[in-house]
Amino acid sequence: MFLLELPLWAALVVLLVFSIVVSYYGLKLVHKFYRYEHLRETHELSGYIFNAYGLLYAVVIAFVVYINWGEYNEAQRQVYVETNQMSNIFHNAQGFDDSLKTNLMKAVTNYAESVMRDDFAAMKKLNRSDKTREAYDKLWDVLLKADTGKIKNPKVYEMCLNELNELSEARRLRYLYMENTIPTVIWVIMIVGCLITMCFSYLFGMKNKNPYIFFVIAFTYINILMLYLILVLDYPFTGYNTISNEPYLLIINHFKDVMGMVK
């Protein structure tokens, strides 16, 4: 998991060094017992098995990447949905009298700030922020405890409740995608599959070893990069390459500008 905390360039360098070390010592160990002449006799059989196995492994990796990429995009979409509902509630609030309008606009702004500052920091550790929960409850309180008999625009009030319900759904889904990670058994299968493919690449050989070593390093590196990609997609709100909280910052700045003009 420490790889998620590294900048992309640093993670790529670490994985490259790991690939070089594993490939070099793996080749050295295998070729210590089996020389090129011995391996050449099994090239045809090894190549056939390697191709068949590689196809099965590629299907598994492609399927997992496809599923995770879809969930990553959905997690990002929920961020946009949530900020959109915040904006709707904020602007609809201007249809109320001064007291309810001010309280609702402040409650939406406080919730947006708490999500951006507290909730995203907690989600990086796969947790939820208590402060954001309090700001969320306060937002509901402002609407539900309002004196509906004194509201001059009941349709606007109903719209705000509907928007708040959609905001709540986006919030729940955001947490769901944070916690919905790949089952351990799939990770085990992918890692074992990666190890087997790397070991298979040691069962070939060339008289000129330098190009062969380069091919093995490149093959090992791309396999490890695939696992790294899946790891990043599996934790959309964790680490350095996380989903950005910038949409919240944009609407917060807009809210503050509007509130300044209202004053």
Buried (B, 14 or more C-beta within 10 A) or exposed (E): EEBBEBEEEEBBEBBBEEBBEBBBEBBEEBBEEBEEEEBEEEEEEBEEEBEEBBEEBEEEBEEBBEBBEEBBBBBBBBBEBBBBBBBBBBBBBEBBEEEBBBBBBBBBBBBBBBBBBBBBEBBBEBEBBEBBBBBBEBBBEBBEEBEEEEBEEEEBBEBBBBBBEBBBBBBEBBBEBBEEBBEEEBBEBBEEBBEBBBEBBBBBBEEEEEEBBEBBBEBBBEBBBBBBBBBBBBBBBBBBBBBEBEBBBBBBEBBEEBBEEEE
